[in-house]
Amino acid sequence: MKLSVIVPVYNVASYVENCVKSILSNNVDMEVILVNDGSTDNSGEICDRIASENNNVVVTHKENGGLSSARNAGLDIAKGDYITFVDSDDYVSSTIYKECLDIIAKENVQCLKFRNKAVHDFDYDFSDCKLTETLIFDNKQTLDWFFHLTDYCLSYSVCNMILSKDLISDIRFVEGVISEDIIFDYQIFLKLEKLVLIDLVGYAYYQRTGSISHSVYNENRACVYKVWEYIKTLNTDENRIMHIDLNILYFKFVNLCLMLKNKKSVPENTYKRIKRELLSEIKKNKKIIAAFKGMDFKRKVMLNLMCFNFELSGIAIRLLYRK
């Protein structure tokens, strides 16, 4: 089995070489696709040099279109039987891909998910990470489990997944939104017959100032709940729709708290309007929030706290999202 590793690259001259080095340390049949998404630093030149030194590294250069656009460009030229993604400021263990591909072959599955870990440096020691458990889900279990990722200490990320190319032949990332991984994940899970989850950390997610998911508030933060509104259109199951509605409510509240944290950059009337609308929705859904048993525990606690004391829950969220 050949693996295609797609790496979007944008202004990461200080990180990309370390990222690619970690990928190439894996002893599997692979191609590494570096998609230079219109970098304005020398990231593109670094990618070209890496490719000239490694015959299994391919570089494509394109105008800047964002993370989803770059990943889609990589998907369009990928030749592997299986696909995975790595963000260019992150890195992987030297054994993760072989371990995953061996399990995929043994279990005959189209999708495997492993653990990632947030780090603040480039020397995380994967040697202490051992495979302790393997879980196998059918389609219904997979769709239900999708709403409980944080219960498993997992994130909605495609970077800790290995996917059959055939499975995602008609799926692409939605462009122009933040948290595009959530939509991509759900479209995959709708098609899956079987998912394997392994309890093994193989991906180090480097948290740096200026990365998309850790920037201060801007209008695109609203996209998180809009992503869930999009997922709602893909559902007919009433229980899942209820779950999605509560996720939308939760992320609207997160958005409001991020606005409050960065109040100087948000018009006062905008903040007051969103708060007024959110309070109305909380009041309307108070009984559902209290009674619903299908939600991830931490989120349910926060939603119930919102009903009990809106200002206190705001303090809790701001602490959770502190920089």
Secondary structure, 3 states (H helix, E strand, C coil): CCEEEEEEECCCCCCHHHHHHHHHCCCCCEEEEEEEECCCCCHHHHHHHHHHHCCCEEEEEECCCCHHHHHHHHHHHCCCCEEEECCCCCEECCCHHHHHHHHHHHHCCCEEEEEEEEECCCCCCHHHCCCCCEEEEEHHHHHHHHHHHHHHCCCCCCCCEEEECCCCCCCCCCCCCCCHHHHHHHHHHHHCCEEEEEEEEEEEEECCCCCHHHCCCCHHHHHHHHHHHHHHCCCCCHHHHHHHHHHHHHHHHHHHHHHHHCHHHCCHHHHHHHHHHHHHHHHHCHHHHHHCCCCCHHHHHHHHHHHHCHHHHHHHHHHHCCC
